[in-house]
Structures are given as structure tokens and as C-alpha cells.
């Protein structure tokens, strides 16, 4: 493996910044300062040190985060904290959210640097349902609730969209508490679906993605690595 690539995969440095660090004499290989980015190394045998820290390749990572309110699923810094800012792991910027949650939505957020695994979860053809618990502004009960359940199961026409939503499952757990399972990921889809039903979402929480549910032991802002069995679910 080229030394500049090794640096980019084991530190926050991009390939271009890795080359600058090498040129500045910041990197030692087996005790010797090396400035050539094209030098080939054996990651399992050679010792590379940058900023007095020995470096090692990081394997693929699969994390579950209980996303709290006022946290964004974005790479750029803005008004709110980012999901990656809650993770105390090396090369955190390499991690990507598996589907996004709005800043005012809480719950299950998966993070990974395995692009193929991410695609298997988010690709529409795999149809992994995402399950949300929604608190509604207006009560939805009786015949109105029965009608809403049927509409959701058939597919709703959302404002601005040409195609109706895919069939979904709506379950009421009280006049203002609803559980909605959808297989798509349209922009603000859950909120827009309840808007199409003449209601409004005041709080939204994602409970599960496919067969994987949010760990009940994780408080908002806490995270853990997935088990091998959980990774294999997708």
C-alpha cells in the first residue's frame, strides 16, 4: 500500500494533506523520516508514526446511535452538532449515516464506513421498512383513523410528488400516538404523509430499520458498535 494512502485511511488527512505532511517531514517509517508519498509499506509489519502516534489500519465499522434532538446528519458544520461529533472513534469523518434523520427527529441512526452495507440497507429494492413513532397535533381516532390506515396502506399522494407513496403500515396506539412503517425515504416523508391526512407531526422518533431495533439501553446521544449478528441482518 502506498504511504500516502495509508495515511489517508488511518488519520483525518486527505491524500493531498498526507502528501504535505510527508513533505514537511512529519512522518516516520520504521524510525526514519520519509517524504515520498509513493513509498510502499506493509501495514501489518511496518511502523508508521505521525504526530508521535503509531498508526494502524481501521477495519469496517458499524455503529448504532440514539440520535437526540438538535443533531444533524451532515458532514458540514452548521448551526447544530453533527451526528459524528457524538462518536469518540478514530477517523470519525469517514463514517456516514445510513439514511438521514431531521434535526428535530430522534431515534435509531446507523453509522458505517462500509459503502456496500450502507447501500444494501438504503436501496429501495431491498425494502427494509423504517419504523417511526409519531406524536400528532390532532387526535386521529374512530372512523377517521380507520380511513387513514386504509389510505396509507393504499398509498398517499404527497404534495409536489408525481407518484403516490409505496404501501405502508399505520398503527394507532392512542388518539395522538401513531406508529408508521415505510419502505421509502422521501424528503420529510413521515411528516408529509400525516400532512396529507390533514394532521401534523409534533414529535418523531425512529424505532427500527428492518429487523434491527434501537437498543433500549442507549440514552439519547449514546452509541455502541453493532454485534456480528446485527451486521449480518442486512
PyMOL commands that set and color helices and strands:
alter all, ss='L'
color gray80, all
select helices_A, chain A and resi 3-10+15-23+83-86+92-94+115-122+124-126+142-154+189-196+228-231
alter helices_A, ss='H'
color red, helices_A
select strands_A, chain A and resi 27-29+32-33+48-50+53-54+62-67+71-72+81-82+96-97+105-112+130-136+169-172+177-182+201-209+212-213+223-225
alter strands_A, ss='S'
color yellow, strands_A
deselect
rebuild
show_as cartoon
